[in-house]
Structures are given as C-alpha cells and as structure tokens.
Amino acid sequence: MTKSDAPTLREIASTFRFAGWFSFWFQLVLAIVSSVILLFASVSIRNPTANNPGTGVGVVLTICGIAILGFNMFWSLTKYVAIGRRLNAEPVARPKKSEAIQVIRIGLTASLIGTLVALLGTQTIVGLLAAKALSQGVGGFINVDPSKFIQPIDVFVVQASANVVLAQFVAISTSLWLLNKMGKQ
C-alpha cells in the first residue's frame, strides 16, 4: 500500500464519528428492546425462578450484558465521536495514534466481556428451555404440570438475550473496523 492509498486524517475523523454514532444508536435500540422484553417477562411471570432456578441466572447475566452495553454506548459517544472531532481540530489538540488505538482496545475489551456474559446468559436460558422440552414428553402426555411447558414468554427471554449478543457483536465490529482504519494510516 502506498502513502497515497492510506486514508486521510479527515477520512479517519469521519470514520470515527460515523462509527461512534452508528454503534451508539444500534446498541441503544437493541438494549431498549431487550430491556422492555425482560421487563415484560418479569411482569408476566409471577415467580420465574420457582420452576427453573437457572432462568434467574440467565436473566441476570442478560441484564449484566445490557449494563455492559450501557458502558459501550457511553464509550462510543464520549470516546469514538470525540476522537473524530479532535482529529479535525488544530494539530496540538489532535490525539496521538497510540491514544486512539488504546481507546479502541478498551472498547473492544468491554464488548468482548459483554459478549461472553450475554452468551452465558443465552446458553443458560436455552439449556433450561431444552430441559423443559425434553421433560414435556410426547405431546405433553407424560408431564401434566403446565408450569413445566415452554411458554411464549420463555422464547421472548431468549430473544432479549440474543439481541444483547447482536448489539455486542456490532460494538466489536465497530472497534475492529476502527482499528483497521487506524492500521492503514
């Protein structure tokens, strides 16, 4: 790659701003959707942990994933967008390349931790749903306890957890895209 192929400072600044705003809004929408689903699930189920103690663990892990999304959204706005703005400023105010890369690495690390937490929550919930499905028997004739059947709200909780994983994936992708742009400079 020649020097002329490298992105200009203005292009990198624009990329940081775009990536920060895109990541923020995408994560915000999915975090709100997941939160509403979990809130609806907690209101709809009288005692969600009575029959499946692991469901509570899965929901708590999903809520932790949403909390990490909150940090990621904060990071996208206060760091990525801010770096994009500072790159267009006077040379004295511009961040060093090493500073920008460190900011990206922190965002990437937080996103990876959030993904792990959300995946653990998803796997816990899916595992419990599989156990419910297996305990139902054929057509529900073996088990007549309705609380042990898979309910529609159970599927919503899986969807909420999957949304958190997707939002974390977008944050990871954004960070890797920014690292790639910085590497070409």
Contact map, one row per residue, 1 for C-alpha under 8 A:
11101100000000000000000000000000000000000000000000000000000000000000000000000000000000000000000000000000000000000000000000000000000000000000000000000000000000000000000000000000000000000
11111100000000000000000000000000000000000000000000000000000000000000000000000000000000000000000000000000000000000000000000000000000000000000000000000000000000000000000000000000000000000
11111100000000000000000000000000000000000000000000000000000000000000000000000000000000000000000000000000000000000000000000000000000000000000000000000000000000000000000000000000000000000
01111110000000000000000000000000000000000000000000000000000000000000000000000000000000000000000000000000000000000000000000000000000000000000000000000000000000000000000000000000000000000
11111110000000000000000000000000000000000000000000000000000000000000000000000000000000000000000000000000000000000000000000000000000000000000000000000000000000000000000000000000000000000
11111111000000000000000000000000000000000000000000000000000000000000000000000000000000000000000000000000000000000000000000000000000000000000000000000000000000000000000000000000000000011
00011111101100000000000000000000000000000000000000000000000000000000000000000000000000000000000000000000000000000000000000000000000000000000000000000000000000000000000000000000000010011
00000111111100000000000000000000000000000000000000000000000000000000000000000000000000000000000000000000000000000000000000000000000000000000000000000000000000000000000000000000000000001
00000011111110000000000000000000000000000000000000000000000000000000000000000000000000110000000000000000000000000000000000000000000000000000000000000000000000000000000000000000000000000
00000001111111000000000000000000000000000000000000000000000000000000000000000000000000110000000000000000000000000000000000000000000000000000000000000000000000000000000000000000000000000
00000011111111100000000000000000000000000000000000000000000000000000000000000000000000000000000000000000000000000000000000000000000000000000000000000000000000000000000000000000000000000
00000011111111110000000000000000000000000000000000000000000000000000000000000000000100100000000000000000000000000000000000000000000000000000000000000000000000000000000000000000000011000
00000000111111111000000000000000000000000000000000000000000000000000000000000000001111110000000000000000000000000000000000000000000000000000000000000000000000000000000000000000000000000
00000000011111111100000000000000000000000000000000000000000000000000000000000000000100000000000000000000000000000000000000000000000000000000000000000000000000000000000000000000000000000
00000000001111111110000000000000000000000000000000000000000000000000000000000000000100000000000000000000000000000000000000000000000000000000000000000000000000000000000000000000010000000
00000000000111111111000000000000000000000000000000000000000000000000000000000001101100000000000000000000000000000000000000000000000000000000000000000000000000000000000000000000010000000
00000000000011111111100000000000000000000000000000000000000000000000000000000001111110000000000000000000000000000000000000000000000000000000000000000000000000000000000000000000000000000
00000000000001111111110000000000000000000000000000000000000000000000000000000000100000000000000000000000000000000000000000000000000000000000000000000000000000000000000000000000000000000
00000000000000111111111000000000000000000000000000000000000000000000000000010001100000000000000000000000000000000000000000000000000000000000000000000000000000000000000000000100010000000
00000000000000011111111100000000000000000000000000000000000000000000000000011011100000000000000000000000000000000000000000000000000000000000000000000000000000000000000000000100000000000
00000000000000001111111110000000000000000000000000000000000000000000000000011000100000000000000000000000000000000000000000000000000000000000000000000000000000000000000000000000000000000
00000000000000000111111111000000000000000000000000000000000000000000000000000000000000000000000000000000000000000000000000000000000000000000000000000000000000000000000000000000000000000
00000000000000000011111111100000000000000000000000000000000000000000000010010000000000000000000000000000000000000000000000000000000000000000000000000000000000000000000001100100000000000
00000000000000000001111111110000000000000000000000000000000000000000000111011000000000000000000000000000000000000000000000000000000000000000000000000000000000000000000000000000000000000
00000000000000000000111111111000000000000000000000000000000000000000000000000000000000000000000000000000000000000000000000000000000000000000000000000000000000000000000000000000000000000
00000000000000000000011111111100000000000000000000000000000000000000000000000000000000000000000000000000000000000000000000000000000000000000000000000000000000000000001001000000000000000
00000000000000000000001111111110000000000000000000000000000000000000100010000000000000000000000000000000000000000000000000000000000000000000000000000000000000000000001101100000000000000
00000000000000000000000111111111000000000000000000000000000000000000000010000000000000000000000000000000000000000000000000000000000000000000000000000000000000000000000000000000000000000
00000000000000000000000011111111100000000000000000000000000000000000000000000000000000000000000000000000000000000000000000000000000000000000000000000000000000000000000000000000000000000
00000000000000000000000001111111110000000000000000000000000000000000000000000000000000000000000000000000000000000000000000000000000000000000000000000000000000000011001000000000000000000
00000000000000000000000000111111111000000000000000000000000000000100100000000000000000000000000000000000000000000000000000000000000000000000000000000000000000000011001000000000000000000
00000000000000000000000000011111111100000000000000000000000000000000000000000000000000000000000000000000000000000000000000000000000000000000000000000000000000000000000000000000000000000
00000000000000000000000000001111111110000000000000000000000000000000000000000000000000000000000000000000000000000000000000000000000000000000000000000000000000010010000000000000000000000
00000000000000000000000000000111111111000000000000000000000000000100000000000000000000000000000000000000000000000000000000000000000000000000000000000000000000111011000000000000000000000
00000000000000000000000000000011111111100000000000000000000000100100000000000000000000000000000000000000000000000000000000000000000000000000000000000000000000010000000000000000000000000
00000000000000000000000000000001111111110000000000000000000000000000000000000000000000000000000000000000000000000000000000000000000000000000000000000000000000000000000000000000000000000
00000000000000000000000000000000111111111000000000000000000000000000000000000000000000000000000000000000000000000000000000000000000000000000000000000000000110010000000000000000000000000
00000000000000000000000000000000011111111100000000000000001000000000000000000000000000000000000000000000000000000000000000000000000000000000000000000000000110010000000000000000000000000
00000000000000000000000000000000001111111110000000000000000000000000000000000000000000000000000000000000000000000000000000000000000000000000000000000000000000000000000000000000000000000
00000000000000000000000000000000000111111111000000000000000000000000000000000000000000000000000000000000000000000000000000000000000000000000000000000000000000000000000000000000000000000
00000000000000000000000000000000000011111111100000000000000000000000000000000000000000000000000000000000000000000000000000000000000000000000000000000000100110000000000000000000000000000
00000000000000000000000000000000000001111111110100000000000000000000000000000000000000000000000000000000000000000000000000000000000000000000000000000000000000000000000000000000000000000
00000000000000000000000000000000000000111111110000000000000000000000000000000000000000000000000000000000000000000000000000000000000000000000000000000000000000000000000000000000000000000
00000000000000000000000000000000000000011111110000000000000000000000000000000000000000000000000000000000000000000000000000000000000000000000000000000000100000000000000000000000000000000
00000000000000000000000000000000000000001111111100000000000000000000000000000000000000000000000000000000000000000000000000000000000000000000000000000000000000000000000000000000000000000
00000000000000000000000000000000000000000111111100000000000000000000000000000000000000000000000000000000000000000000000000000000000000000000000000000000000000000000000000000000000000000
00000000000000000000000000000000000000000000111111000000000000000000000000000000000000000000000000000000000000000000000000000000000000000000000000000000000000000000000000000000000000000
00000000000000000000000000000000000000000100111111111011000000000000000000000000000000000000000000000000000000000000000000000000000000000000000000000000000000000000000000000000000000000
00000000000000000000000000000000000000000000001111111111000000000000000000000000000000000000000000000000000000000000000000000000000000000000000000000000000000000000000000000000000000000
00000000000000000000000000000000000000000000001111111000000000000000000000000000000000000000000000000000000000000000000000000000000000000000000000000000000000000000000000000000000000000
00000000000000000000000000000000000000000000000111111000000000000000000000000000000000000000000000000000000000000000000000000000000000000000000000110000000000000000000000000000000000000
00000000000000000000000000000000000000000000000111111111000000000000000000000000000000000000000000000000000000000000000000000001000000000000000000000000000000000000000000000000000000000
00000000000000000000000000000000000000000000000111111111100000000000000000000000000000000000000000000000000000000000000000000000000000000000000000000000000000000000000000000000000000000
00000000000000000000000000000000000000000000000010011111110000000000000000000000000000000000000000000000000000000000000000011001000000000000000000000000000000000000000000000000000000000
00000000000000000000000000000000000000000000000110011111111000000000000000000000000000000000000000000000000000000000000000011001000000000000000000000000000000000000000000000000000000000
00000000000000000000000000000000000000000000000110011111111100000000000000000000000000000000000000000000000000000000000000000000000000000000000000000000000000000000000000000000000000000
00000000000000000000000000000000000000000000000000001111111110000000000000000000000000000000000000000000000000000000000010010000000000000000000000000000000000000000000000000000000000000
00000000000000000000000000000000000000000000000000000111111111000000000000000000000000000000000000000000000000000000000111111000000000000000000000000000000000000000000000000000000000000
00000000000000000000000000000000000001000000000000000011111111100000000000000000000000000000000000000000000000000000000010001000000000000000000000000000000010001000000000000000000000000
00000000000000000000000000000000000000000000000000000001111111110000000000000000000000000000000000000000000000000000000010000000000000000000000000000000000000000000000000000000000000000
00000000000000000000000000000000000000000000000000000000111111111000000000000000000000000000000000000000000000000000110110000000000000000000000000000000000000000000000000000000000000000
00000000000000000000000000000000000000000000000000000000011111111100000000000000000000000000000000000000000000000000110011000000000000000000000000000000000000011001000000000000000000000
00000000000000000000000000000000001000000000000000000000001111111110000000000000000000000000000000000000000000000000000000000000000000000000000000000000000000000000000000000000000000000
00000000000000000000000000000000000000000000000000000000000111111111000000000000000000000000000000000000000000000100110000000000000000000000000000000000000000000000000000000000000000000
00000000000000000000000000000000000000000000000000000000000011111111100000000000000000000000000000000000000000000110110000000000000000000000000000000000000000000001100000000000000000000
00000000000000000000000000000010011000000000000000000000000001111111110000000000000000000000000000000000000000000100000000000000000000000000000000000000000000000001000000000000000000000
00000000000000000000000000000000000000000000000000000000000000111111111000000000000000000000000000000000000000000000000000000000000000000000000000000000000000000000000000000000000000000
00000000000000000000000000000000000000000000000000000000000000011111111100000000000000000000000000000000000001100100000000000000000000000000000000000000000000000000000000000000000000000
00000000000000000000000000100010000000000000000000000000000000001111111110000000000000000000000000000000000000100100000000000000000000000000000000000000000000000001001100000000000000000
00000000000000000000000000000000000000000000000000000000000000000111111111000000000000000000000000000000000000000000000000000000000000000000000000000000000000000000000000000000000000000
00000000000000000000000000000000000000000000000000000000000000000011111111100000000000000000000000000000000001000000000000000000000000000000000000000000000000000000000000000000000000000
00000000000000000000000100000000000000000000000000000000000000000001111111110000000000000000000000000000001001100000000000000000000000000000000000000000000000000000000000100000000000000
00000000000000000000001100110000000000000000000000000000000000000000111111111000000000000000000000000000000000000000000000000000000000000000000000000000000000000000000000000000000000000
00000000000000000000000100000000000000000000000000000000000000000000011111111100000000000000000000000000000000000000000000000000000000000000000000000000000000000000000000000000000000000
00000000000000000000000000000000000000000000000000000000000000000000001111111111000000000000000000000000001000000000000000000000000000000000000000000000000000000000000000000000000000000
00000000000000000011101100000000000000000000000000000000000000000000000111111111100000000000000000000000001000000000000000000000000000000000000000000000000000000000000000000000000000000
00000000000000000001100100000000000000000000000000000000000000000000000011111111110000000000000000000000000000000000000000000000000000000000000000000000000000000000000000000000000000000
00000000000000000000000000000000000000000000000000000000000000000000000001111111110000000000000000000000000000000000000000000000000000000000000000000000000000000000000000000000000000000
00000000000000000001000000000000000000000000000000000000000000000000000000111111111000000000000000000010000000000000000000000000000000000000000000000000000000000000000000000000000000000
00000000000000011011000000000000000000000000000000000000000000000000000000111111111100000000000000000011000000000000000000000000000000000000000000000000000000000000000000000000000000000
00000000000000011111100000000000000000000000000000000000000000000000000000011111111110000000000000000000000000000000000000000000000000000000000000000000000000000000000000000000000000000
00000000000000001000000000000000000000000000000000000000000000000000000000001111111111000000000000000000000000000000000000000000000000000000000000000000000000000000000000000000000000000
00000000000010011000000000000000000000000000000000000000000000000000000000000011111111100000011000010000000000000000000000000000000000000000000000000000000000000000000000000000000000000
00000000000111111000000000000000000000000000000000000000000000000000000000000001111111110000000000000000000000000000000000000000000000000000000000000000000000000000000000000000000000000
00000000000010001000000000000000000000000000000000000000000000000000000000000000111111111000000000000000000000000000000000000000000000000000000000000000000000000000000000000000000000000
00000000000010000000000000000000000000000000000000000000000000000000000000000000011111111100111000000000000000000000000000000000000000000000000000000000000000000000000000000000000000000
00000000110110000000000000000000000000000000000000000000000000000000000000000000001111111110111000000000000000000000000000000000000000000000000000000000000000000000000000000000000000000
00000000110010000000000000000000000000000000000000000000000000000000000000000000000111111100010000000000000000000000000000000000000000000000000000000000000000000000000000000000000000000
00000000000000000000000000000000000000000000000000000000000000000000000000000000000011111110110000000000000000000000000000000000000000000000000000000000000000000000000000000000000000000
00000000000000000000000000000000000000000000000000000000000000000000000000000000000001111111110000000000000000000000000000000000000000000000000000000000000000000000000000000000000000000
00000000000000000000000000000000000000000000000000000000000000000000000000000000000000101111110000000000000000000000000000000000000000000000000000000000000000000000000000000000000000000
00000000000000000000000000000000000000000000000000000000000000000000000000000000000000000111110000000000000000000000000000000000000000000000000000000000000000000000000000000000000000000
00000000000000000000000000000000000000000000000000000000000000000000000000000000000001101111111000000000000000000000000000000000000000000000000000000000000000000000000000000000000000000
00000000000000000000000000000000000000000000000000000000000000000000000000000000001001111111111100000000000000000000000000000000000000000000000000000000000000000000000000000000000000000
00000000000000000000000000000000000000000000000000000000000000000000000000000000001001100000111110110000000000000000000000000000000000000000000000000000000000000000000000000000000000000
00000000000000000000000000000000000000000000000000000000000000000000000000000000000000000000011111110000000000000000000000000000000000000000000000000000000000000000000000000000000000000
00000000000000000000000000000000000000000000000000000000000000000000000000000000000000000000001111111000000000000000000000000000000000000000000000000000000000000000000000000000000001000
00000000000000000000000000000000000000000000000000000000000000000000000000000000000000000000000111111100000000000000000000000000000000000000000000000000000000000000000000000000000000000
00000000000000000000000000000000000000000000000000000000000000000000000000000000000000000000001111111110000000000000000000000000000000000000000000000000000000000000000000000000000000000
00000000000000000000000000000000000000000000000000000000000000000000000000000000001000000000001111111111000000000000000000000000000000000000000000000000000000000000000000000000000000000
00000000000000000000000000000000000000000000000000000000000000000000000000000000000000000000000011111111100000000000000000000000000000000000000000000000000000000000000000000000001001000
00000000000000000000000000000000000000000000000000000000000000000000000000000000000000000000000001111111110000000000000000000000000000000000000000000000000000000000000000000000000000000
00000000000000000000000000000000000000000000000000000000000000000000000000000011000000000000000000111111111000000000000000000000000000000000000000000000000000000000000000000000000000000
00000000000000000000000000000000000000000000000000000000000000000000000000000001000000000000000000011111111100000000000000000000000000000000000000000000000000000000000000000010011000000
00000000000000000000000000000000000000000000000000000000000000000000000000000000000000000000000000001111111110000000000000000000000000000000000000000000000000000000000000000010000000000
00000000000000000000000000000000000000000000000000000000000000000000000000000000000000000000000000000111111111000000000000000000000000000000000000000000000000000000000000000000000000000
00000000000000000000000000000000000000000000000000000000000000000000000100110000000000000000000000000011111111100000000000000000000000000000000000000000000000000000000000110010000000000
00000000000000000000000000000000000000000000000000000000000000000000000000000000000000000000000000000001111111110000000000000000000000000000000000000000000000000000000000110011000000000
00000000000000000000000000000000000000000000000000000000000000000000000000000000000000000000000000000000111111111000000000000000000000000000000000000000000000000000000000000000000000000
00000000000000000000000000000000000000000000000000000000000000000001001100000000000000000000000000000000011111111100000000000000000000000000000000000000000000000000000000000000000000000
00000000000000000000000000000000000000000000000000000000000000000001100100000000000000000000000000000000001111111110000000000000000000000000000000000000000000000000000110110000000000000
00000000000000000000000000000000000000000000000000000000000000000000000000000000000000000000000000000000000111111111000000000000000000000000000000000000000000000000000100010000000000000
00000000000000000000000000000000000000000000000000000000000000000000000000000000000000000000000000000000000011111111100000000000000000000000000000000000000000000000000000000000000000000
00000000000000000000000000000000000000000000000000000000000000011101100000000000000000000000000000000000000001111111110000000000000000000000000000000000000000000000100100000000000000000
00000000000000000000000000000000000000000000000000000000000000001000000000000000000000000000000000000000000000111111111000000000000000000000000000000000000000000001100110000000000000000
00000000000000000000000000000000000000000000000000000000000000000000000000000000000000000000000000000000000000011111111100000000000000000000000000000000000000000000000000000000000000000
00000000000000000000000000000000000000000000000000000000000011011000000000000000000000000000000000000000000000001111111110000000000000000000000000000000000000000000000000000000000000000
00000000000000000000000000000000000000000000000000000000000011011000000000000000000000000000000000000000000000000111111111000000000000000000000000000000000000001101100000000000000000000
00000000000000000000000000000000000000000000000000000000000000000000000000000000000000000000000000000000000000000011111111100000000000000000000000000000000000001100100000000000000000000
00000000000000000000000000000000000000000000000000000000010010000000000000000000000000000000000000000000000000000001111111110000000000000000000000000000000000000000000000000000000000000
00000000000000000000000000000000000000000000000000000000111111000000000000000000000000000000000000000000000000000000111111111000000000000000000000000000000000001000000000000000000000000
00000000000000000000000000000000000000000000000000000000010001000000000000000000000000000000000000000000000000000000011111111100000000000000000000000000000001001100000000000000000000000
00000000000000000000000000000000000000000000000000000000010000000000000000000000000000000000000000000000000000000000001111111110000000000000000000000000000000000000000000000000000000000
00000000000000000000000000000000000000000000000000000110110000000000000000000000000000000000000000000000000000000000000111111111000000000000000000000000000000000000000000000000000000000
00000000000000000000000000000000000000000000000000000110011000000000000000000000000000000000000000000000000000000000000011111111100000000000000000000000000011000000000000000000000000000
00000000000000000000000000000000000000000000000000000000000000000000000000000000000000000000000000000000000000000000000001111111110000000000000000000000000001000000000000000000000000000
00000000000000000000000000000000000000000000000000000000000000000000000000000000000000000000000000000000000000000000000000111111111000000000000000000000000000000000000000000000000000000
00000000000000000000000000000000000000000000000000010110000000000000000000000000000000000000000000000000000000000000000000011111111100000000000000000000000000000000000000000000000000000
00000000000000000000000000000000000000000000000000000000000000000000000000000000000000000000000000000000000000000000000000001111111110000000000000000100010000000000000000000000000000000
00000000000000000000000000000000000000000000000000000000000000000000000000000000000000000000000000000000000000000000000000000111111111000000000000000000000000000000000000000000000000000
00000000000000000000000000000000000000000000000000000000000000000000000000000000000000000000000000000000000000000000000000000011111111100000000000000000000000000000000000000000000000000
00000000000000000000000000000000000000000000000000000000000000000000000000000000000000000000000000000000000000000000000000000001111111110000000000011100000000000000000000000000000000000
00000000000000000000000000000000000000000000000000000000000000000000000000000000000000000000000000000000000000000000000000000000111111111000000000001100000000000000000000000000000000000
00000000000000000000000000000000000000000000000000000000000000000000000000000000000000000000000000000000000000000000000000000000011111111000000000000000000000000000000000000000000000000
00000000000000000000000000000000000000000000000000000000000000000000000000000000000000000000000000000000000000000000000000000000001111111000011000010000000000000000000000000000000000000
00000000000000000000000000000000000000000000000000000000000000000000000000000000000000000000000000000000000000000000000000000000000111111111111000011000000000000000000000000000000000000
00000000000000000000000000000000000000000000000000000000000000000000000000000000000000000000000000000000000000000000000000000000000011111111111000000000000000000000000000000000000000000
00000000000000000000000000000000000000000000000000000000000000000000000000000000000000000000000000000000000000000000000000000000000000011111110000000000000000000000000000000000000000000
00000000000000000000000000000000000000000000000000000000000000000000000000000000000000000000000000000000000000000000000000000000000000011111100000000000000000000000000000000000000000000
00000000000000000000000000000000000000000000000000000000000000000000000000000000000000000000000000000000000000000000000000000000000000011111111100001000000000000000000000000000000000000
00000000000000000000000000000000000000000000000000000000000000000000000000000000000000000000000000000000000000000000000000000000000000011111111100000000000000000000000000000000000000000
00000000000000000000000000000000000000000000000000000000000000000000000000000000000000000000000000000000000000000000000000000000000000111101111100000000000000000000000000000000000000000
00000000000000000000000000000000000000000000000000000000000000000000000000000000000000000000000000000000000000000000000000000000000000111001111110010000000000000000000000000000000000000
00000000000000000000000000000000000000000000000000000000000000000000000000000000000000000000000000000000000000000000000000000000000000000001111111000000000000000000000000000000000000000
00000000000000000000000000000000000000000000000000000000000000000000000000000000000000000000000000000000000000000000000000000000000000000000001111111000000000000000000000000000000000000
00000000000000000000000000000000000000000000000000000000000000000000000000000000000000000000000000000000000000000000000000000000000000000000000111111000000000000000000000000000000000000
00000000000000000000000000000000000000000000000000100000000000000000000000000000000000000000000000000000000000000000000000000000000000000000000011111100000000000000000000000000000000000
00000000000000000000000000000000000000000000000000100000000000000000000000000000000000000000000000000000000000000000000000000000000100110000001011111100000000000000000000000000000000000
00000000000000000000000000000000000000000000000000000000000000000000000000000000000000000000000000000000000000000000000000000000000110010001000011111110000000000000000000000000000000000
00000000000000000000000000000000000000000000000000000000000000000000000000000000000000000000000000000000000000000000000000000000100110000000000000111111010000000000000000000000000000000
00000000000000000000000000000000000000000000000000000000000000000000000000000000000000000000000000000000000000000000000000000000000000000000000000001111111000000000000000000000000000000
00000000000000000000000000000000000000000000000000000000000000000000000000000000000000000000000000000000000000000000000000000000000000000000000000000111111100000000000000000000000000000
00000000000000000000000000000000000000001001000000000000000000000000000000000000000000000000000000000000000000000000000000000000000000000000000000000011111110000000000000000000000000000
00000000000000000000000000000000000000000000000000000000000000000000000000000000000000000000000000000000000000000000000000000000100000000000000000000111111111000000000000000000000000000
00000000000000000000000000000000000000000000000000000000000000000000000000000000000000000000000000000000000000000000000000000000000000000000000000000011111111100000000000000000000000000
00000000000000000000000000000000000011001000000000000000000000000000000000000000000000000000000000000000000000000000000000000000000000000000000000000001111111110000000000000000000000000
00000000000000000000000000000000000011001000000000000000001000000000000000000000000000000000000000000000000000000000000000001000000000000000000000000000111111111000000000000000000000000
00000000000000000000000000000000000000000000000000000000000000000000000000000000000000000000000000000000000000000000000001001100000000000000000000000000011111111100000000000000000000000
00000000000000000000000000000000010000000000000000000000000000000000000000000000000000000000000000000000000000000000000000000000000000000000000000000000001111111110000000000000000000000
00000000000000000000000000000000111011000000000000000000000001000000000000000000000000000000000000000000000000000000000000000000000000000000000000000000000111111111000000000000000000000
00000000000000000000000000000000010000000000000000000000001001000000000000000000000000000000000000000000000000000000011011000000000000000000000000000000000011111111100000000000000000000
00000000000000000000000000000000000000000000000000000000000000000000000000000000000000000000000000000000000000000000011001000000000000000000000000000000000001111111110000000000000000000
00000000000000000000000000000110110000000000000000000000000000000000000000000000000000000000000000000000000000000000000000000000000000000000000000000000000000111111111000000000000000000
00000000000000000000000000000110010000000000000000000000000001001100100000000000000000000000000000000000000000000010010000000000000000000000000000000000000000011111111100000000000000000
00000000000000000000000000000000000000000000000000000000000000001000000000000000000000000000000000000000000000000110011000000000000000000000000000000000000000001111111110000000000000000
00000000000000000000000000000000000000000000000000000000000000000000000000000000000000000000000000000000000000000000000000000000000000000000000000000000000000000111111111000000000000000
00000000000000000000000001100110000000000000000000000000000000000000100000000000000000000000000000000000000000000000000000000000000000000000000000000000000000000011111111100000000000000
00000000000000000000000000100000000000000000000000000000000000000000100000000000000000000000000000000000000000110110000000000000000000000000000000000000000000000001111111110000000000000
00000000000000000000000000000000000000000000000000000000000000000000000000000000000000000000000000000000000000100010000000000000000000000000000000000000000000000000111111111000000000000
00000000000000000000001001100000000000000000000000000000000000000000000000000000000000000000000000000000000000000000000000000000000000000000000000000000000000000000011111111100000000000
00000000000000000000001000100000000000000000000000000000000000000000000100000000000000000000000000000000001100100000000000000000000000000000000000000000000000000000001111111110000000000
00000000000000000000000000000000000000000000000000000000000000000000000000000000000000000000000000000000001100110000000000000000000000000000000000000000000000000000000111111111000000000
00000000000000000000000000000000000000000000000000000000000000000000000000000000000000000000000000000000000000000000000000000000000000000000000000000000000000000000000011111111100000000
00000000000000000011001000000000000000000000000000000000000000000000000000000000000000000000000000000000000000000000000000000000000000000000000000000000000000000000000001111111110000000
00000000000000000000000000000000000000000000000000000000000000000000000000000000000000000000000000000001101100000000000000000000000000000000000000000000000000000000000000111111111000000
00000000000000000000000000000000000000000000000000000000000000000000000000000000000000000000000000000000000100000000000000000000000000000000000000000000000000000000000000011111111100000
00000000000000000000000000000000000000000000000000000000000000000000000000000000000000000000000000000000000000000000000000000000000000000000000000000000000000000000000000001111111110000
00000000000000110010000000000000000000000000000000000000000000000000000000000000000000000000000000000001000000000000000000000000000000000000000000000000000000000000000000000111111111000
00000000000000000000000000000000000000000000000000000000000000000000000000000000000000000000000000001001000000000000000000000000000000000000000000000000000000000000000000000011111111100
00000000000000000000000000000000000000000000000000000000000000000000000000000000000000000000000000000000000000000000000000000000000000000000000000000000000000000000000000000001111111110
00000010000100000000000000000000000000000000000000000000000000000000000000000000000000000000000000000000000000000000000000000000000000000000000000000000000000000000000000000000111111111
00000000000100000000000000000000000000000000000000000000000000000000000000000000000000000000000010001000000000000000000000000000000000000000000000000000000000000000000000000000011111111
00000000000000000000000000000000000000000000000000000000000000000000000000000000000000000000000000000000000000000000000000000000000000000000000000000000000000000000000000000000001111111
00000110000000000000000000000000000000000000000000000000000000000000000000000000000000000000000000000000000000000000000000000000000000000000000000000000000000000000000000000000000111111
00000111000000000000000000000000000000000000000000000000000000000000000000000000000000000000000000000000000000000000000000000000000000000000000000000000000000000000000000000000000011111
